[in-house]
Protein backbone atom coordinates (compact mmCIF):
# COMPACT_ATOMS: atom_id res chain seq x y z
CA UNK A 1 0.00 0.00 0.00
CA UNK A 2 2.85 2.38 0.79
CA UNK A 3 4.25 1.98 -2.71
CA UNK A 4 0.83 2.66 -4.28
CA UNK A 5 0.39 5.73 -2.05
CA UNK A 6 3.78 7.19 -3.00
CA UNK A 7 3.04 6.49 -6.67
CA UNK A 8 -0.29 8.29 -6.43
CA UNK A 9 1.42 11.21 -4.66
CA UNK A 10 3.88 11.38 -7.56
CA UNK A 11 1.00 11.53 -10.06
CA UNK A 12 -0.70 14.19 -7.98
CA UNK A 13 2.43 16.39 -7.75
CA UNK A 14 3.16 16.02 -11.46
CA UNK A 15 -0.45 16.87 -12.32
CA UNK A 16 -0.28 20.05 -10.20
CA UNK A 17 2.98 20.96 -11.95
CA UNK A 18 1.45 20.54 -15.41
CA UNK A 19 -1.69 22.30 -14.22
CA UNK A 20 0.42 25.33 -13.35
CA UNK A 21 2.08 25.22 -16.78
CA UNK A 22 -1.31 25.12 -18.47
CA UNK A 23 -2.61 28.04 -16.37
CA UNK A 24 0.43 30.14 -17.27
CA UNK A 25 -0.14 29.35 -20.95
CA UNK A 26 -3.78 30.42 -20.67
CA UNK A 27 -2.83 33.69 -18.99
CA UNK A 28 -0.31 34.34 -21.77
CA UNK A 29 -2.81 33.76 -24.59
CA UNK A 30 -5.57 35.70 -22.83
CA UNK A 31 -3.21 38.65 -22.51
CA UNK A 32 -2.74 38.58 -26.28
CA UNK A 33 -6.46 38.73 -27.14
CA UNK A 34 -6.79 42.53 -26.72
CA UNK A 35 -3.91 43.07 -29.15
CA UNK A 36 -5.15 40.68 -31.84
CA UNK A 37 -6.52 41.92 -35.11
CA UNK A 38 -10.18 42.92 -34.86
CA UNK A 39 -12.27 39.77 -34.64
CA UNK A 40 -15.94 39.17 -33.96
CA UNK A 41 -16.63 38.03 -30.39
CA UNK A 42 -18.45 34.96 -31.73
CA UNK A 43 -15.15 33.59 -33.05
CA UNK A 44 -13.28 33.86 -29.73
CA UNK A 45 -13.16 30.45 -28.04
CA UNK A 46 -14.70 29.08 -24.92
CA UNK A 47 -11.76 27.87 -22.84
CA UNK A 48 -12.10 24.92 -20.48
CA UNK A 49 -9.60 23.33 -18.13
CA UNK A 50 -10.19 19.81 -16.81
CA UNK A 51 -8.23 17.84 -14.22
CA UNK A 52 -9.01 14.28 -13.11
CA UNK A 53 -7.39 11.73 -10.84
CA UNK A 54 -8.29 8.07 -10.42
CA UNK A 55 -7.33 5.08 -8.34
CA UNK A 56 -8.77 1.67 -7.63
CA UNK A 57 -8.29 -1.97 -6.80
CA UNK A 58 -8.10 -5.05 -9.01
CA UNK A 59 -6.00 -5.80 -12.04
CA UNK A 60 -7.00 -2.76 -14.11
CA UNK A 61 -9.37 0.17 -14.48
CA UNK A 62 -13.06 -0.89 -14.67
CA UNK A 63 -14.52 -1.48 -18.13
CA UNK A 64 -16.80 1.58 -18.17
CA UNK A 65 -14.04 3.94 -16.95
CA UNK A 66 -12.00 3.14 -20.06
CA UNK A 67 -14.66 2.35 -22.68
CA UNK A 68 -16.39 5.02 -24.80
CA UNK A 69 -14.03 7.71 -23.49
CA UNK A 70 -12.53 8.49 -26.93
CA UNK A 71 -9.37 6.62 -25.97
CA UNK A 72 -8.35 9.07 -23.25
CA UNK A 73 -7.64 6.60 -20.45
CA UNK A 74 -5.32 3.64 -20.07
CA UNK A 75 -6.02 0.51 -18.01
CA UNK A 76 -3.56 1.53 -15.30
CA UNK A 77 -5.25 1.44 -11.90
CA UNK A 78 -3.81 4.74 -10.67
CA UNK A 79 -3.21 7.93 -12.61
CA UNK A 80 -4.19 11.49 -13.39
CA UNK A 81 -4.97 13.67 -16.39
CA UNK A 82 -5.02 17.37 -17.21
CA UNK A 83 -6.65 18.82 -20.30
CA UNK A 84 -7.06 22.21 -21.94
CA UNK A 85 -9.76 22.84 -24.54
CA UNK A 86 -10.47 25.78 -26.88
CA UNK A 87 -13.79 25.56 -28.75
CA UNK A 88 -15.45 28.18 -30.97
CA UNK A 89 -18.70 27.50 -32.81
CA UNK A 90 -18.44 30.80 -34.66
CA UNK A 91 -21.43 32.88 -35.75
CA UNK A 92 -24.12 30.49 -36.98
CA UNK A 93 -26.36 33.40 -38.08
CA UNK A 94 -24.00 34.34 -40.91
CA UNK A 95 -24.05 32.91 -44.43
CA UNK A 96 -20.45 31.75 -44.07
CA UNK A 97 -19.43 30.50 -40.64
CA UNK A 98 -16.01 29.41 -39.39
CA UNK A 99 -15.62 27.13 -36.34
CA UNK A 100 -12.60 25.50 -34.74
CA UNK A 101 -11.42 23.54 -31.72
CA UNK A 102 -8.26 22.43 -29.97
CA UNK A 103 -7.79 20.09 -27.02
CA UNK A 104 -4.49 18.98 -25.47
CA UNK A 105 -4.30 16.20 -22.87
CA UNK A 106 -1.54 15.19 -20.50
CA UNK A 107 -1.83 11.76 -18.92
CA UNK A 108 0.20 10.68 -15.91
CA UNK A 109 0.33 6.94 -15.36
CA UNK A 110 2.63 4.09 -16.41
CA UNK A 111 2.37 5.39 -20.00
CA UNK A 112 2.74 9.09 -19.21
CA UNK A 113 2.29 11.20 -22.33
CA UNK A 114 1.11 14.50 -23.78
CA UNK A 115 -0.88 14.59 -27.03
CA UNK A 116 -3.40 16.56 -29.08
CA UNK A 117 -6.78 14.88 -28.59
CA UNK A 118 -8.66 17.27 -30.88
CA UNK A 119 -7.61 19.87 -33.40
CA UNK A 120 -10.02 20.81 -36.16
CA UNK A 121 -11.42 23.64 -38.25
CA UNK A 122 -14.55 23.78 -40.37
CA UNK A 123 -16.26 26.13 -42.79
CA UNK A 124 -20.04 26.12 -43.11
CA UNK A 125 -22.15 27.69 -45.83
CA UNK A 126 -25.67 28.57 -44.70
CA UNK A 127 -25.51 25.59 -42.33
CA UNK A 128 -26.06 23.43 -45.41
CA UNK A 129 -22.55 22.51 -46.57
CA UNK A 130 -19.65 21.82 -44.23
CA UNK A 131 -15.95 21.40 -45.01
CA UNK A 132 -13.93 20.11 -42.08
CA UNK A 133 -10.29 19.15 -41.53
CA UNK A 134 -8.53 17.77 -38.49
CA UNK A 135 -9.24 15.56 -35.49
CA UNK A 136 -12.60 15.78 -33.73
CA UNK A 137 -14.36 13.50 -31.26
CA UNK A 138 -17.55 12.11 -32.78
CA UNK A 139 -19.95 9.19 -32.85
CA UNK A 140 -22.12 7.86 -35.67
CA UNK A 141 -25.51 6.49 -34.72
CA UNK A 142 -29.07 7.16 -33.61
CA UNK A 143 -28.56 5.87 -30.07
CA UNK A 144 -28.79 8.08 -26.96
CA UNK A 145 -25.06 8.58 -26.39
CA UNK A 146 -25.01 9.70 -22.70
CA UNK A 147 -26.39 6.33 -21.52
CA UNK A 148 -25.80 3.99 -24.47
CA UNK A 149 -23.19 1.29 -25.02
CA UNK A 150 -22.40 3.32 -28.13
CA UNK A 151 -22.99 2.95 -31.84
CA UNK A 152 -22.24 -0.57 -33.03
CA UNK A 153 -19.94 0.78 -35.76
CA UNK A 154 -18.41 4.03 -34.33
CA UNK A 155 -19.04 4.45 -30.62
CA UNK A 156 -16.47 6.96 -29.40
CA UNK A 157 -14.49 4.11 -27.84
CA UNK A 158 -11.24 4.98 -29.64
CA UNK A 159 -9.29 8.17 -30.14
CA UNK A 160 -10.59 10.26 -33.06
CA UNK A 161 -8.93 9.94 -36.47
CA UNK A 162 -7.54 12.84 -38.52
CA UNK A 163 -9.83 13.36 -41.51
CA UNK A 164 -10.81 15.57 -44.40
CA UNK A 165 -14.58 15.70 -44.70
CA UNK A 166 -17.26 17.24 -46.88
CA UNK A 167 -20.95 16.97 -46.05
CA UNK A 168 -24.02 18.64 -44.67
CA UNK A 169 -24.00 20.56 -41.40
CA UNK A 170 -26.62 18.34 -39.80
CA UNK A 171 -30.03 17.55 -41.25
CA UNK A 172 -31.34 19.75 -44.07
CA UNK A 173 -34.85 19.95 -45.49
CA UNK A 174 -35.64 18.09 -48.69
CA UNK A 175 -36.87 20.68 -51.24
CA UNK A 176 -40.62 20.99 -51.73
CA UNK A 177 -41.46 18.91 -48.63
CA UNK A 178 -42.03 21.85 -46.25
CA UNK A 179 -39.56 20.31 -43.79
CA UNK A 180 -41.46 17.03 -43.48
CA UNK A 181 -38.48 15.10 -44.85
CA UNK A 182 -34.83 15.78 -43.99
CA UNK A 183 -31.50 14.31 -45.09
CA UNK A 184 -27.84 14.52 -44.13
CA UNK A 185 -24.61 12.86 -45.19
CA UNK A 186 -20.87 13.17 -45.60
CA UNK A 187 -17.83 11.81 -47.45
CA UNK A 188 -14.45 11.64 -45.70
CA UNK A 189 -10.87 10.49 -46.10
CA UNK A 190 -8.84 9.69 -42.99
CA UNK A 191 -5.58 8.29 -41.65
CA UNK A 192 -5.01 5.60 -39.03
CA UNK A 193 -2.14 5.71 -36.55
CA UNK A 194 1.27 4.56 -37.79
CA UNK A 195 1.98 1.89 -35.17
CA UNK A 196 -0.12 -0.89 -36.73
CA UNK A 197 0.51 -4.27 -38.35
CA UNK A 198 -0.02 -2.50 -41.68
CA UNK A 199 1.37 1.02 -41.47
CA UNK A 200 0.06 4.17 -43.18
CA UNK A 201 -3.46 2.78 -43.63
CA UNK A 202 -6.16 5.08 -45.03
CA UNK A 203 -9.80 5.37 -44.01
CA UNK A 204 -12.67 5.72 -46.46
CA UNK A 205 -15.94 6.87 -44.89
CA UNK A 206 -19.36 7.87 -46.17
CA UNK A 207 -22.88 7.88 -44.83
CA UNK A 208 -26.35 9.06 -45.76
CA UNK A 209 -29.32 9.47 -43.40
CA UNK A 210 -32.97 10.45 -43.77
CA UNK A 211 -35.74 11.17 -41.30
CA UNK A 212 -39.32 12.36 -41.25
CA UNK A 213 -40.70 15.33 -39.33
CA UNK A 214 -44.39 14.67 -39.78
CA UNK A 215 -47.19 16.43 -37.92
CA UNK A 216 -47.85 13.12 -36.23
CA UNK A 217 -46.55 11.41 -33.04
CA UNK A 218 -44.57 8.80 -35.00
CA UNK A 219 -41.50 9.61 -37.11
CA UNK A 220 -38.92 7.41 -38.81
CA UNK A 221 -35.16 7.35 -39.30
CA UNK A 222 -32.79 5.42 -41.58
CA UNK A 223 -29.05 5.72 -42.19
CA UNK A 224 -26.45 3.79 -44.17
CA UNK A 225 -22.79 3.86 -43.04
CA UNK A 226 -19.83 2.53 -45.01
CA UNK A 227 -16.22 2.45 -43.80
CA UNK A 228 -13.11 0.84 -45.29
CA UNK A 229 -9.41 0.29 -44.68
CA UNK A 230 -7.29 0.68 -47.79
CA UNK A 231 -3.71 1.40 -48.75
CA UNK A 232 -0.78 1.03 -46.38
CA UNK A 233 2.59 -0.70 -46.16
CA UNK A 234 2.11 -4.42 -45.53
CA UNK A 235 5.00 -6.49 -44.06
CA UNK A 236 4.34 -9.29 -46.60
CA UNK A 237 2.50 -7.74 -49.58
CA UNK A 238 4.49 -4.51 -49.59
CA UNK A 239 2.90 -1.20 -50.56
CA UNK A 240 -0.82 -1.70 -51.21
CA UNK A 241 -2.39 0.20 -54.17
CA UNK A 242 -3.65 3.75 -53.54
CA UNK A 243 -4.21 5.15 -57.05
CA UNK A 244 -7.47 6.60 -58.36
CA UNK A 245 -8.60 3.25 -59.73
CA UNK A 246 -8.09 1.73 -56.27
CA UNK A 247 -10.12 4.52 -54.66
CA UNK A 248 -13.00 3.84 -57.05
CA UNK A 249 -12.88 0.15 -56.12
CA UNK A 250 -13.09 1.09 -52.45
CA UNK A 251 -15.87 3.63 -53.04
CA UNK A 252 -18.06 1.24 -55.04
CA UNK A 253 -16.99 -1.88 -53.07
CA UNK A 254 -15.52 -3.74 -56.07
CA UNK A 255 -13.16 -6.70 -56.38
CA UNK A 256 -9.43 -6.23 -56.66
CA UNK A 257 -7.37 -6.86 -59.80
CA UNK A 258 -4.14 -8.78 -60.35
CA UNK A 259 -2.07 -6.06 -58.62
CA UNK A 260 -3.89 -6.58 -55.31
CA UNK A 261 -3.63 -9.46 -52.78
CA UNK A 262 -5.25 -12.70 -53.90
CA UNK A 263 -8.00 -12.56 -51.26
CA UNK A 264 -9.07 -9.15 -52.59
CA UNK A 265 -9.41 -10.60 -56.08
CA UNK A 266 -11.85 -13.17 -54.68
CA UNK A 267 -13.70 -10.81 -52.36
CA UNK A 268 -13.48 -7.02 -52.28
CA UNK A 269 -10.65 -4.50 -52.55
CA UNK A 270 -9.75 -3.38 -49.01
CA UNK A 271 -11.52 -4.14 -45.75
CA UNK A 272 -15.14 -2.98 -45.72
CA UNK A 273 -17.37 -2.50 -42.69
CA UNK A 274 -20.95 -1.29 -42.79
CA UNK A 275 -23.98 -0.61 -40.67
CA UNK A 276 -27.62 0.32 -41.28
CA UNK A 277 -29.49 2.25 -38.63
CA UNK A 278 -33.27 2.13 -38.23
CA UNK A 279 -35.30 4.25 -35.85
CA UNK A 280 -38.88 4.97 -34.78
CA UNK A 281 -39.56 8.02 -32.61
CA UNK A 282 -42.79 8.43 -30.66
CA UNK A 283 -43.18 11.99 -29.40
CA UNK A 284 -45.61 13.30 -26.83
CA UNK A 285 -46.00 16.68 -25.16
CA UNK A 286 -43.98 15.83 -22.04
CA UNK A 287 -41.73 12.98 -23.23
CA UNK A 288 -40.53 10.98 -26.22
CA UNK A 289 -39.59 7.35 -26.77
CA UNK A 290 -36.99 6.26 -29.33
CA UNK A 291 -36.69 2.71 -30.66
CA UNK A 292 -33.64 1.81 -32.73
CA UNK A 293 -31.73 -1.04 -34.33
CA UNK A 294 -28.20 -0.92 -35.77
CA UNK A 295 -26.90 -3.90 -37.70
CA UNK A 296 -23.28 -4.65 -38.62
CA UNK A 297 -21.80 -6.41 -41.63
CA UNK A 298 -18.38 -7.08 -43.16
CA UNK A 299 -19.21 -9.14 -46.24
CA UNK A 300 -21.97 -10.06 -48.67
CA UNK A 301 -23.78 -12.44 -46.31
CA UNK A 302 -23.93 -9.74 -43.64
CA UNK A 303 -25.03 -7.21 -46.24
CA UNK A 304 -27.92 -9.53 -47.07
CA UNK A 305 -28.74 -9.72 -43.34
CA UNK A 306 -27.83 -13.41 -43.12
CA UNK A 307 -26.37 -12.48 -39.73
CA UNK A 308 -29.73 -11.35 -38.31
CA UNK A 309 -30.39 -10.68 -35.42
CA UNK A 310 -26.83 -9.41 -34.83
CA UNK A 311 -26.69 -5.73 -33.95
CA UNK A 312 -27.68 -3.22 -31.31
CA UNK A 313 -31.34 -3.10 -30.25
CA UNK A 314 -32.35 -0.18 -28.05
CA UNK A 315 -35.11 1.85 -26.48
CA UNK A 316 -34.88 5.12 -24.55
CA UNK A 317 -37.50 7.21 -22.77
CA UNK A 318 -36.58 10.90 -22.51
CA UNK A 319 -38.25 13.57 -20.37
CA UNK A 320 -38.67 16.95 -22.07
CA UNK A 321 -38.23 18.78 -18.76
CA UNK A 322 -34.54 19.68 -18.60
CA UNK A 323 -33.92 19.43 -14.84
CA UNK A 324 -36.29 16.64 -13.80
CA UNK A 325 -35.31 13.97 -11.24
CA UNK A 326 -35.68 11.45 -14.05
CA UNK A 327 -34.43 12.67 -17.43
CA UNK A 328 -33.92 9.43 -19.35
CA UNK A 329 -34.20 5.66 -19.00
CA UNK A 330 -32.49 3.34 -21.49
CA UNK A 331 -32.33 -0.38 -22.25
CA UNK A 332 -30.15 -1.97 -24.94
CA UNK A 333 -29.49 -5.50 -26.12
CA UNK A 334 -26.37 -6.21 -28.15
CA UNK A 335 -25.83 -9.44 -30.06
CA UNK A 336 -22.85 -10.30 -32.28
CA UNK A 337 -22.89 -14.11 -32.03
CA UNK A 338 -24.58 -15.17 -35.28
CA UNK A 339 -22.04 -13.82 -37.80
CA UNK A 340 -23.94 -15.56 -40.66
CA UNK A 341 -23.05 -18.94 -39.14
CA UNK A 342 -19.90 -20.60 -37.75
CA UNK A 343 -18.31 -21.67 -41.05
CA UNK A 344 -17.08 -19.88 -44.16
CA UNK A 345 -16.31 -21.67 -47.42
CA UNK A 346 -15.29 -19.34 -50.24
CA UNK A 347 -15.34 -22.07 -52.89
CA UNK A 348 -19.00 -22.87 -52.16
CA UNK A 349 -19.87 -19.18 -51.63
CA UNK A 350 -21.06 -19.90 -48.12
CA UNK A 351 -21.23 -16.88 -45.84
CA UNK A 352 -20.29 -17.25 -42.23
CA UNK A 353 -17.61 -16.64 -39.62
CA UNK A 354 -17.86 -12.93 -40.38
CA UNK A 355 -15.28 -12.33 -37.63
CA UNK A 356 -16.40 -8.78 -36.83
CA UNK A 357 -13.70 -6.08 -36.72
CA UNK A 358 -10.91 -8.54 -37.71
CA UNK A 359 -9.30 -8.90 -41.15
CA UNK A 360 -6.85 -11.22 -42.89
CA UNK A 361 -4.73 -8.42 -44.40
CA UNK A 362 -5.23 -5.64 -41.83
CA UNK A 363 -4.43 -7.64 -38.67
CA UNK A 364 -4.99 -4.62 -36.40
CA UNK A 365 -8.62 -4.68 -37.51
CA UNK A 366 -11.28 -2.07 -36.84
CA UNK A 367 -9.24 -0.37 -34.11
CA UNK A 368 -7.40 2.87 -33.49
CA UNK A 369 -4.63 3.04 -30.90
CA UNK A 370 -5.60 -0.52 -29.87
CA UNK A 371 -9.19 0.38 -29.04
CA UNK A 372 -12.12 -0.94 -31.09
CA UNK A 373 -13.80 1.88 -33.00
CA UNK A 374 -17.23 0.26 -32.73
CA UNK A 375 -19.02 -1.22 -29.73
CA UNK A 376 -16.61 -1.69 -26.81
CA UNK A 377 -18.12 -5.12 -26.05
CA UNK A 378 -16.09 -6.40 -28.99
CA UNK A 379 -13.00 -6.49 -26.84
CA UNK A 380 -10.24 -4.01 -27.66
CA UNK A 381 -6.66 -5.28 -28.14
CA UNK A 382 -5.74 -2.85 -25.34
CA UNK A 383 -7.07 -5.49 -22.94
CA UNK A 384 -4.34 -7.83 -24.27
CA UNK A 385 -1.63 -5.41 -23.12
CA UNK A 386 -0.02 -7.77 -20.60
CA UNK A 387 0.11 -10.73 -23.01
CA UNK A 388 3.47 -11.10 -24.73
CA UNK A 389 2.33 -12.62 -28.02
CA UNK A 390 2.58 -11.40 -31.66
CA UNK A 391 -1.21 -11.69 -32.05
CA UNK A 392 -2.09 -9.42 -29.13
CA UNK A 393 -2.94 -6.72 -31.71
CA UNK A 394 -5.97 -8.76 -32.86
CA UNK A 395 -9.49 -8.93 -31.47
CA UNK A 396 -10.13 -12.28 -29.76
CA UNK A 397 -13.64 -11.71 -28.45
CA UNK A 398 -16.31 -10.59 -30.94
CA UNK A 399 -19.13 -13.03 -30.13
CA UNK A 400 -21.09 -11.26 -27.41
CA UNK A 401 -24.58 -11.01 -25.96
CA UNK A 402 -25.05 -8.05 -23.63
CA UNK A 403 -27.90 -6.42 -21.71
CA UNK A 404 -27.40 -2.80 -20.74
CA UNK A 405 -29.40 -0.39 -18.58
CA UNK A 406 -29.00 3.35 -18.01
CA UNK A 407 -30.73 6.14 -16.11
CA UNK A 408 -29.99 9.83 -15.50
CA UNK A 409 -31.54 12.92 -13.94
CA UNK A 410 -31.17 15.71 -11.37
CA UNK A 411 -31.47 15.25 -7.60
CA UNK A 412 -31.75 19.02 -7.37
CA UNK A 413 -30.91 22.01 -9.55
CA UNK A 414 -27.12 21.72 -9.75
CA UNK A 415 -26.56 18.07 -8.82
CA UNK A 416 -27.00 15.53 -11.62
CA UNK A 417 -26.46 11.78 -11.73
CA UNK A 418 -25.96 9.10 -14.37
CA UNK A 419 -25.97 5.33 -13.80
CA UNK A 420 -25.16 2.50 -16.21
CA UNK A 421 -24.99 -1.27 -15.75
CA UNK A 422 -24.19 -4.06 -18.21
CA UNK A 423 -24.23 -7.83 -18.16
CA UNK A 424 -22.40 -9.63 -20.96
CA UNK A 425 -21.81 -13.18 -22.12
CA UNK A 426 -18.54 -13.39 -24.05
CA UNK A 427 -17.80 -16.37 -26.32
CA UNK A 428 -14.52 -15.48 -28.07
CA UNK A 429 -14.50 -15.86 -31.87
CA UNK A 430 -15.49 -18.42 -34.49
CA UNK A 431 -12.33 -20.07 -35.78
CA UNK A 432 -13.16 -21.84 -39.02
CA UNK A 433 -10.28 -20.22 -40.95
CA UNK A 434 -7.85 -19.20 -38.21
CA UNK A 435 -5.93 -20.93 -35.45
CA UNK A 436 -6.57 -19.28 -32.11
CA UNK A 437 -3.45 -19.12 -29.92
CA UNK A 438 -3.96 -20.95 -26.64
CA UNK A 439 -3.48 -17.77 -24.63
CA UNK A 440 -6.52 -16.22 -26.39
CA UNK A 441 -8.77 -19.30 -26.53
CA UNK A 442 -12.03 -19.56 -24.58
CA UNK A 443 -12.80 -22.83 -22.77
CA UNK A 444 -16.39 -21.67 -22.42
CA UNK A 445 -18.47 -18.48 -22.12
CA UNK A 446 -17.13 -15.73 -19.85
CA UNK A 447 -19.72 -13.71 -17.97
CA UNK A 448 -19.23 -10.14 -16.77
CA UNK A 449 -21.03 -7.45 -14.81
CA UNK A 450 -19.83 -3.86 -15.39
CA UNK A 451 -21.31 -0.68 -13.94
CA UNK A 452 -20.58 3.01 -13.51
CA UNK A 453 -22.18 5.86 -11.54
CA UNK A 454 -21.40 9.55 -12.18
CA UNK A 455 -22.27 12.54 -9.99
CA UNK A 456 -21.80 16.10 -11.20
CA UNK A 457 -22.21 19.31 -9.19
CA UNK A 458 -22.11 22.70 -10.90
CA UNK A 459 -20.85 25.79 -9.05
CA UNK A 460 -22.49 28.16 -11.52
CA UNK A 461 -21.06 31.44 -10.24
CA UNK A 462 -17.50 30.11 -10.29
CA UNK A 463 -17.90 28.38 -13.70
CA UNK A 464 -16.74 25.16 -12.01
CA UNK A 465 -18.17 21.66 -12.26
CA UNK A 466 -16.98 18.96 -9.86
CA UNK A 467 -17.44 15.28 -10.75
CA UNK A 468 -17.25 11.98 -8.91
CA UNK A 469 -17.34 8.64 -10.73
CA UNK A 470 -17.36 5.16 -9.23
CA UNK A 471 -17.21 2.06 -11.42
CA UNK A 472 -16.71 -1.66 -11.02
CA UNK A 473 -16.44 -5.04 -12.73
CA UNK A 474 -17.19 -8.55 -11.55
CA UNK A 475 -16.76 -11.63 -13.69
CA UNK A 476 -14.44 -13.86 -15.66
CA UNK A 477 -13.96 -11.63 -18.73
CA UNK A 478 -12.41 -8.47 -17.25
CA UNK A 479 -12.00 -9.63 -13.67
CA UNK A 480 -13.07 -7.96 -10.44
CA UNK A 481 -12.15 -4.27 -10.41
CA UNK A 482 -13.20 -1.14 -8.55
CA UNK A 483 -12.30 2.42 -9.52
CA UNK A 484 -12.91 5.95 -8.25
CA UNK A 485 -12.34 9.11 -10.29
CA UNK A 486 -12.46 12.71 -9.10
CA UNK A 487 -12.55 15.58 -11.56
CA UNK A 488 -12.97 19.32 -11.97
CA UNK A 489 -13.88 21.36 -15.07
CA UNK A 490 -13.30 25.10 -15.04
CA UNK A 491 -14.71 27.31 -17.80
CA UNK A 492 -12.13 30.08 -17.90
CA UNK A 493 -13.75 32.28 -20.53
CA UNK A 494 -17.04 32.17 -22.40
CA UNK A 495 -17.34 34.95 -24.98
PEKAVEN-V234390 format. One record per backbone hydrogen bond with DSSP energy under -1.0 kcal/mol. CO is the residue of the C=O (numbers start at 1). NH is the residue of the N-H. Records with the same first field share a line. If there is no record, write none. Layout:
BEGIN
CO=NH, NH
END
This chain:
BEGIN
1=5
2=6
3=7
4=8
5=9
6=10
7=11
8=12
9=13
10=14
11=15
12=16
13=17
14=18
15=19
16=20
17=21
18=22
19=23
20=24
21=25
22=26
23=27
24=28
25=29
26=30
27=31
29=33
32=35
33=36
40=43
41=44
46=87
47=492, 493
48=85
49=490
50=83
51=488
52=81
53=486
54=79
55=484
57=482
62=65
63=67
69=72
75=61
79=54
80=108
81=52
82=106
83=50
84=104
85=48
86=102
87=46
88=100
91=94
95=126
97=124
99=122
100=88
101=120
102=86
103=117, 118
104=84
105=115
106=82
107=113
108=80
109=112
113=107
115=105
118=103
119=135
120=101
121=133
122=99
123=131
124=97
125=128, 129
129=125
130=167
131=123
132=165
133=121
134=163
135=119
143=145
144=147, 148
152=375
154=140
156=70
162=191
163=134
164=189
165=132
166=187
167=130
168=170
172=183
174=177
177=180
180=213
181=174
182=211
183=172
184=209
185=168
186=207
187=166
188=205
189=164
190=203
194=196
199=233
201=192
202=230
203=190
204=228
205=188
206=226
207=186
208=224
209=184
210=222
211=182
214=216
217=283
219=281
220=212
221=279
222=210
223=277
224=208
225=275
226=206
227=273
228=204
229=271
230=202
232=240
233=199
234=238
238=234
243=247
244=248
245=249
246=250
247=251
248=252
249=254
254=269
257=260
261=265
262=266
263=267
264=256
271=229
273=227
274=297
275=225
276=295
277=223
278=293
279=221
280=291
281=219
282=289
286=320
287=284
288=318
289=282
290=316
291=280
292=314
293=278
294=312
297=274
299=303
300=304
301=306
302=305
305=308
307=310
311=335
312=294
313=333
314=292
315=331
316=290
317=329
318=288
321=324
324=410
327=319
328=408
329=317
330=406
331=315
332=404
333=313
334=402
335=311
338=341
339=354
341=353
345=350
355=358
357=366
361=363
362=365
365=367
366=373
368=371
370=382
371=368
373=155
375=378
377=379
380=383
381=384
382=385
384=387
387=389
389=392
391=394
397=379
399=427
400=336
401=425
402=334
403=423
404=332
405=421
406=330
407=419
408=327, 328
409=417
412=415
414=458
415=411, 412
416=456
417=409
418=454
419=407
420=452
421=405
422=450
423=403
424=448
425=401
426=446
428=398, 399
437=440
438=441
446=426
447=476
448=424
449=474
450=422
451=472
452=420
453=470
454=418
455=468
456=416
457=466
458=460
459=464
463=491
464=459
465=489
466=457
467=487
468=455
469=485
470=453
471=483
472=451
473=481
474=449
481=473
482=57
483=471
484=55
485=469
486=53
487=467
488=51
489=465
490=49
493=47
END
